[in-house]
């Protein structure tokens, strides 16, 4: 047990802090699309300049420099557009810093793993979940060269982090890399250019409480009219008063439409973003706002009712309902999803599986327990270098997206989500629950057994099905029931002591000539054991004895 890591405490996952809804801009005219493209291109160029200035400032950036950047952008757009651009720039820089820290930690883990494996002999086996030595001298030599490469990268990243230098690509690094390999991306240069420009446009505005309909820059009225405050260089495109451009289409939100209508009626802040989906050639409007934090249910209240343990896998969710004592109730369930295809298809598959799970949990009136998964340490090539299939499997599991969507969707239905440590749930679940829950009519899988282990951990019960009773409830009132006498203890092989009281009606207990002689009893390997029993011949008469007639069985009765 010394090699097992400590299991962290379970906790109730807090609810979402914001809401985002989306609707399509249908019926746009050619003038509307042209105006949106011009505004997005102008503000996108301003956002690129501001991001460059923020990255150049590094760690020396302060509030005065932020105000200076905003004043420089105000003259080329407006005060509200400048505020949205500078805030987005700050968020991008902070996100790049967090990604840089994660990359440094990944490099450090890789360097430690390679250095440890190089220190072992070639062919040495691993122990306690740690990889062993490399299989051949060729692999050992290749990894020694990779160790120097990772050390150089780590030194460079540490230097950049100490100086506050980050690398940010507006439009996305993946799309930038596709430019150098258009054939693999199945794109022409013109198609790539359209996507690149669309991703670098800037058409988003932060909400303002107290302003009309919650936003002065991009405004949506209750009847669905969308108007945009044009930047100063494009004021000539205005088709409404006060330098605004009103789109010809109307927009309506089907999901959370009533909540959105209540907010804009009370002039509460609502942020908007307009973007173009190049593949579908459709324009969309996304509205978002903050919500008060959902009050979490204490763990004691969760333990008072039923709970559903959920095991996350690469292609399905395995679930089983448990009662308050941690016993499985009813039949297990499996919710499948297919993660192949485009990103929108994968996202829809995850949502469909989660909504089926949540509806099932709602019928059982129980909370949901899920693992707090993080596969960053298991997807590195240094730990599972040859197990490419396993690395690809766990890399394809949408752990963060699934967890975020589950929390937000469960909050709408009033279902509590409990996160537990994933350590040893699959192993111990299969060890203690898979075989007992398997019958002729039900074949319990390893994943359903893990779901039971997850649910029991969330309820605060041990995963094992049975534990030793406390000392005061054992048969001898102290010590374990299976405690045996030591081999050197006297009296282990002698004759049992005489028990008082009669054993039969005629002879008392311990009485008789051979009461203490164990060899006189009819037992195996004792001298009292008799040979096979046979019947003696009946006695012969006086005449038969001297007549020489041999006796036969048929003479009986003659």
BELBELVEN-V224151 format. One record per residue. N is the residue number from 1. PHI is phi in radians with two decimals (999 if undefined). OMEGA is omega in whole degrees, -180 to 180 (NA if undefined). Layout:
BEGIN
N_PHI_OMEGA ; N_PHI_OMEGA
END
This chain:
BEGIN
1_999_-178 ; 2_-1.21_-179 ; 3_-1.48_-179 ; 4_-1.40_179 ; 5_-1.48_-177 ; 6_-1.30_-180 ; 7_-1.49_-180 ; 8_-1.31_-177 ; 9_-1.30_176 ; 10_-1.33_-180 ; 11_-2.71_177 ; 12_-1.46_-177 ; 13_-1.27_178 ; 14_-1.19_-178 ; 15_-1.29_-179 ; 16_-1.19_179 ; 17_-1.82_-179 ; 18_-2.64_-178 ; 19_-2.34_176 ; 20_-2.36_178 ; 21_-2.25_-175 ; 22_-2.36_177 ; 23_-2.51_-179 ; 24_-1.50_175 ; 25_-1.64_-177 ; 26_-1.71_178 ; 27_1.55_177 ; 28_-1.25_176 ; 29_-1.49_178 ; 30_-1.10_177 ; 31_-1.16_178 ; 32_-1.12_180 ; 33_-1.13_178 ; 34_-1.11_179 ; 35_-1.10_179 ; 36_-1.12_180 ; 37_-1.15_-179 ; 38_-1.18_180 ; 39_-1.13_180 ; 40_-1.11_180 ; 41_-1.22_180 ; 42_-1.15_-179 ; 43_-1.19_177 ; 44_-1.15_176 ; 45_-1.15_177 ; 46_-1.16_179 ; 47_-1.15_178 ; 48_-1.14_178 ; 49_-1.11_-179 ; 50_-1.15_178 ; 51_-1.14_177 ; 52_-1.10_179 ; 53_-1.15_-180 ; 54_-1.19_179 ; 55_-1.17_179 ; 56_-1.21_180 ; 57_-1.20_178 ; 58_1.13_-178 ; 59_-1.36_-179 ; 60_-1.47_-178 ; 61_-1.23_179 ; 62_-2.49_-178 ; 63_-1.12_180 ; 64_-1.16_178 ; 65_-1.17_176 ; 66_-1.08_179 ; 67_-1.11_178 ; 68_-1.16_177 ; 69_-1.11_-180 ; 70_-1.16_178 ; 71_-1.13_180 ; 72_-1.18_-180 ; 73_-1.45_-177 ; 74_-1.11_-179 ; 75_-1.18_-179 ; 76_-1.73_178 ; 77_-2.47_174 ; 78_-2.86_-178 ; 79_-1.14_-178 ; 80_-1.27_176 ; 81_-1.08_179 ; 82_-1.11_178 ; 83_-1.12_178 ; 84_-1.15_-179 ; 85_-1.18_-178 ; 86_-1.15_178 ; 87_-1.16_178 ; 88_-1.11_178 ; 89_-1.09_179 ; 90_-1.09_179 ; 91_-1.13_179 ; 92_-1.14_179 ; 93_-1.15_179 ; 94_-1.14_177 ; 95_-1.15_177 ; 96_-1.12_178 ; 97_-1.15_178 ; 98_-1.17_176 ; 99_-1.14_177 ; 100_-1.14_178 ; 101_-1.12_178 ; 102_-1.10_179 ; 103_-1.18_177 ; 104_-1.11_179 ; 105_-1.14_177 ; 106_-1.16_178 ; 107_-1.14_179 ; 108_-1.09_178 ; 109_-1.13_178 ; 110_-1.14_179 ; 111_-1.14_179 ; 112_-1.13_-178 ; 113_-1.16_-179 ; 114_-1.14_-180 ; 115_-1.08_179 ; 116_-1.20_-178 ; 117_-1.22_176 ; 118_-1.22_-180 ; 119_-1.29_179 ; 120_-1.50_177 ; 121_-1.27_-179 ; 122_-1.15_-180 ; 123_1.54_180 ; 124_-1.18_-179 ; 125_-1.49_179 ; 126_-1.39_-179 ; 127_-2.63_175 ; 128_1.00_177 ; 129_1.36_-180 ; 130_-1.77_180 ; 131_-1.21_180 ; 132_-1.58_180 ; 133_-1.28_-179 ; 134_-1.29_-169 ; 135_-1.36_-176 ; 136_-2.50_178 ; 137_-1.20_178 ; 138_-1.12_178 ; 139_-1.16_178 ; 140_-1.06_-180 ; 141_-1.18_179 ; 142_-1.11_180 ; 143_-1.25_176 ; 144_-1.15_176 ; 145_-1.21_178 ; 146_-1.15_177 ; 147_-1.06_178 ; 148_-1.13_179 ; 149_-1.12_180 ; 150_-1.16_178 ; 151_-1.14_177 ; 152_-1.16_177 ; 153_-1.12_-180 ; 154_-1.12_179 ; 155_-1.11_179 ; 156_-1.17_-180 ; 157_-1.18_177 ; 158_-1.13_177 ; 159_-1.13_179 ; 160_-1.13_-179 ; 161_-1.20_178 ; 162_-1.14_-180 ; 163_-1.58_179 ; 164_1.45_-179 ; 165_-1.57_178 ; 166_-2.26_179 ; 167_-2.10_-177 ; 168_-2.22_178 ; 169_-2.08_175 ; 170_-1.30_-175 ; 171_1.93_176 ; 172_1.79_180 ; 173_-1.20_-179 ; 174_-1.10_179 ; 175_-1.18_177 ; 176_-1.15_179 ; 177_-1.20_178 ; 178_-1.12_180 ; 179_-1.12_-178 ; 180_-1.55_179 ; 181_-2.58_-177 ; 182_-1.18_-179 ; 183_-1.17_178 ; 184_-1.20_178 ; 185_-1.42_-180 ; 186_1.00_180 ; 187_-2.31_169 ; 188_-1.60_-179 ; 189_-1.13_179 ; 190_-1.17_179 ; 191_-1.13_177 ; 192_-1.12_-179 ; 193_-1.10_179 ; 194_-1.11_179 ; 195_-1.16_-179 ; 196_-1.08_-180 ; 197_-1.20_-180 ; 198_-1.14_179 ; 199_-1.24_-179 ; 200_-1.64_175 ; 201_-1.18_178 ; 202_-2.24_178 ; 203_-2.43_179 ; 204_-2.50_-176 ; 205_-2.39_178 ; 206_-1.38_179 ; 207_-1.37_180 ; 208_-2.40_178 ; 209_-1.22_-180 ; 210_1.57_177 ; 211_-1.48_-177 ; 212_-1.12_-179 ; 213_1.04_173 ; 214_1.39_-180 ; 215_-2.85_179 ; 216_-1.68_-175 ; 217_-1.51_174 ; 218_-2.00_-173 ; 219_-1.99_176 ; 220_-2.17_-178 ; 221_-1.41_179 ; 222_-1.05_179 ; 223_-1.50_175 ; 224_1.65_179 ; 225_-1.37_-178 ; 226_-1.93_178 ; 227_-2.29_-176 ; 228_-2.19_173 ; 229_-1.37_-175 ; 230_-1.33_173 ; 231_-1.13_-176 ; 232_-1.02_-179 ; 233_-1.15_-179 ; 234_-1.94_-178 ; 235_-1.13_179 ; 236_-1.20_179 ; 237_-1.47_-175 ; 238_-1.14_174 ; 239_-2.06_177 ; 240_-2.42_-178 ; 241_-1.25_176 ; 242_1.06_174 ; 243_1.13_-179 ; 244_-1.92_176 ; 245_-2.05_-178 ; 246_-1.79_179 ; 247_-1.31_-176 ; 248_-1.32_-176 ; 249_-1.59_174 ; 250_-2.03_-177 ; 251_-2.10_177 ; 252_-2.51_-179 ; 253_-1.74_178 ; 254_-1.41_-179 ; 255_-1.60_-179 ; 256_1.05_180 ; 257_-1.12_180 ; 258_-1.19_178 ; 259_-1.11_178 ; 260_-1.09_180 ; 261_-1.11_179 ; 262_-1.14_-179 ; 263_-1.20_-178 ; 264_-1.25_176 ; 265_-1.17_178 ; 266_-1.63_179 ; 267_1.01_177 ; 268_-1.63_-170 ; 269_-1.12_175 ; 270_-2.44_178 ; 271_-1.64_-178 ; 272_-2.24_175 ; 273_-2.48_178 ; 274_-1.94_-179 ; 275_-2.54_-178 ; 276_-1.96_172 ; 277_-1.57_-173 ; 278_-1.17_-178 ; 279_-1.10_180 ; 280_-1.61_-176 ; 281_1.00_-180 ; 282_-2.30_177 ; 283_-1.75_-178 ; 284_-2.28_176 ; 285_-2.11_180 ; 286_-1.94_177 ; 287_-1.90_-179 ; 288_-2.52_177 ; 289_-2.75_179 ; 290_-1.50_177 ; 291_-2.19_178 ; 292_-1.12_-179 ; 293_-1.07_179 ; 294_-1.28_-180 ; 295_-1.24_-177 ; 296_-1.39_179 ; 297_-1.51_178 ; 298_-1.14_-178 ; 299_-1.10_179 ; 300_-1.10_178 ; 301_-1.25_178 ; 302_-1.15_-178 ; 303_-1.26_-178 ; 304_-1.40_-180 ; 305_-2.25_179 ; 306_-1.28_-180 ; 307_-2.53_-178 ; 308_-1.94_176 ; 309_-1.49_-176 ; 310_-2.17_176 ; 311_-1.87_-177 ; 312_-1.55_180 ; 313_-2.29_-174 ; 314_-1.22_-177 ; 315_-2.32_180 ; 316_-2.86_173 ; 317_-1.97_177 ; 318_-1.74_-175 ; 319_-2.33_176 ; 320_-2.61_-180 ; 321_-1.52_-179 ; 322_-2.14_176 ; 323_-1.49_-176 ; 324_-1.14_-179 ; 325_-1.59_179 ; 326_1.49_180 ; 327_-1.66_178 ; 328_-1.11_-178 ; 329_-2.13_177 ; 330_1.27_-178 ; 331_-1.79_177 ; 332_-1.26_179 ; 333_-2.22_179 ; 334_-2.32_-179 ; 335_-2.06_-174 ; 336_-1.53_171 ; 337_-2.65_-177 ; 338_-1.99_-176 ; 339_-1.72_176 ; 340_-1.59_179 ; 341_1.74_-176 ; 342_-1.31_180 ; 343_-1.16_179 ; 344_-1.15_178 ; 345_-1.15_179 ; 346_-1.11_180 ; 347_-1.12_179 ; 348_-1.17_178 ; 349_-1.09_179 ; 350_-1.12_-180 ; 351_-1.12_-180 ; 352_-1.14_178 ; 353_-1.14_-179 ; 354_-1.20_-178 ; 355_-1.20_175 ; 356_-1.17_177 ; 357_-1.11_-178 ; 358_-1.19_178 ; 359_-1.15_176 ; 360_-1.14_177 ; 361_-1.15_179 ; 362_-1.15_178 ; 363_-1.17_179 ; 364_-1.49_179 ; 365_0.97_-179 ; 366_-2.28_175 ; 367_-1.38_-179 ; 368_-2.13_176 ; 369_-1.95_-178 ; 370_-2.39_-179 ; 371_-1.36_175 ; 372_-1.52_-171 ; 373_-1.43_174 ; 374_-2.69_-174 ; 375_-1.69_-178 ; 376_-1.10_-179 ; 377_-1.38_-176 ; 378_-1.69_-179 ; 379_-1.63_-179 ; 380_-1.29_180 ; 381_-1.27_-179 ; 382_-1.32_-179 ; 383_-1.54_-179 ; 384_-2.21_-175 ; 385_-1.11_-178 ; 386_-1.45_-178 ; 387_-1.57_-177 ; 388_-1.17_180 ; 389_-1.14_178 ; 390_-1.17_178 ; 391_-1.11_178 ; 392_-1.17_-180 ; 393_-1.13_-177 ; 394_-1.31_177 ; 395_-1.24_-180 ; 396_-1.43_180 ; 397_-1.34_-176 ; 398_-1.41_-173 ; 399_-1.15_-177 ; 400_-1.21_180 ; 401_-1.15_180 ; 402_-1.13_-180 ; 403_-1.17_-180 ; 404_-1.14_180 ; 405_-1.19_179 ; 406_-1.09_-179 ; 407_-1.13_-178 ; 408_-1.20_-179 ; 409_-1.28_178 ; 410_-1.20_179 ; 411_-1.12_179 ; 412_-1.20_-180 ; 413_-1.64_179 ; 414_1.28_-179 ; 415_-1.83_-179 ; 416_-1.45_178 ; 417_-2.02_180 ; 418_-1.97_179 ; 419_-1.78_-179 ; 420_-2.21_177 ; 421_-1.24_-178 ; 422_-1.40_-174 ; 423_-1.13_170 ; 424_1.12_-179 ; 425_-1.19_180 ; 426_-1.20_-178 ; 427_-1.19_-178 ; 428_-1.27_177 ; 429_-1.11_177 ; 430_-1.18_-178 ; 431_-1.27_-172 ; 432_-1.85_-171 ; 433_-2.20_-175 ; 434_-1.14_-179 ; 435_-1.23_180 ; 436_-1.11_-178 ; 437_-1.59_179 ; 438_-1.62_179 ; 439_-2.37_179 ; 440_-1.17_-177 ; 441_-1.73_-178 ; 442_-2.52_177 ; 443_-1.86_-178 ; 444_-1.41_179 ; 445_-1.51_178 ; 446_-1.14_-179 ; 447_-1.26_177 ; 448_-1.19_175 ; 449_-1.12_176 ; 450_-1.15_177 ; 451_-1.09_176 ; 452_-1.12_178 ; 453_-1.11_179 ; 454_-1.12_180 ; 455_-1.11_179 ; 456_-1.15_177 ; 457_-1.15_178 ; 458_-1.19_178 ; 459_-1.38_-179 ; 460_1.57_178 ; 461_-1.63_173 ; 462_-1.18_-179 ; 463_-1.26_179 ; 464_-1.08_-177 ; 465_-1.31_-175 ; 466_-2.55_177 ; 467_-2.13_179 ; 468_-1.17_179 ; 469_-1.19_178 ; 470_-1.13_-175 ; 471_-0.99_-176 ; 472_-1.31_180 ; 473_-1.87_179 ; 474_-1.56_-172 ; 475_-1.12_-178 ; 476_-1.68_177 ; 477_1.17_177 ; 478_-2.90_-180 ; 479_1.39_-178 ; 480_-1.47_-178 ; 481_-1.17_-176 ; 482_-1.58_179 ; 483_-1.19_-179 ; 484_-2.02_179 ; 485_-1.25_179 ; 486_-1.20_-177 ; 487_-1.16_-178 ; 488_-1.56_-179 ; 489_-1.24_-179 ; 490_-1.22_178 ; 491_1.55_-179 ; 492_-1.36_-174 ; 493_-2.00_-179 ; 494_-1.37_178 ; 495_-1.13_180 ; 496_-1.10_179 ; 497_-1.16_-179 ; 498_-1.22_177 ; 499_-1.59_179 ; 500_-1.17_178 ; 501_1.76_-179 ; 502_-1.22_177 ; 503_-1.63_175 ; 504_-2.30_-180 ; 505_-1.33_-173 ; 506_-1.73_-175 ; 507_-2.05_179 ; 508_-1.35_-179 ; 509_-1.20_179 ; 510_1.36_-179 ; 511_-1.78_179 ; 512_1.86_-175 ; 513_-1.23_-175 ; 514_-2.05_-178 ; 515_-1.17_-179 ; 516_-1.76_-179 ; 517_-1.62_-180 ; 518_-1.26_180 ; 519_-1.25_-180 ; 520_-1.39_-178 ; 521_-1.40_-180 ; 522_-1.45_-180 ; 523_-2.24_179 ; 524_-1.20_177 ; 525_1.10_177 ; 526_-2.07_-178 ; 527_-1.13_180 ; 528_-1.38_-180 ; 529_-1.19_-179 ; 530_-1.58_175 ; 531_-1.36_-179 ; 532_-1.07_-175 ; 533_-1.42_174 ; 534_-2.52_-177 ; 535_-1.66_177 ; 536_-1.27_178 ; 537_-1.23_179 ; 538_-1.16_-179 ; 539_-1.14_180 ; 540_-1.57_178 ; 541_-1.36_-178 ; 542_-1.13_-179 ; 543_-1.26_-179 ; 544_-1.12_-176 ; 545_-1.19_-177 ; 546_-1.95_180 ; 547_-1.50_-179 ; 548_1.35_178 ; 549_-1.49_179 ; 550_-1.37_-178 ; 551_-1.32_179 ; 552_-2.20_-179 ; 553_-1.08_-178 ; 554_-1.29_178 ; 555_-1.37_-179 ; 556_-1.16_-180 ; 557_1.52_-179 ; 558_-1.30_NA
END
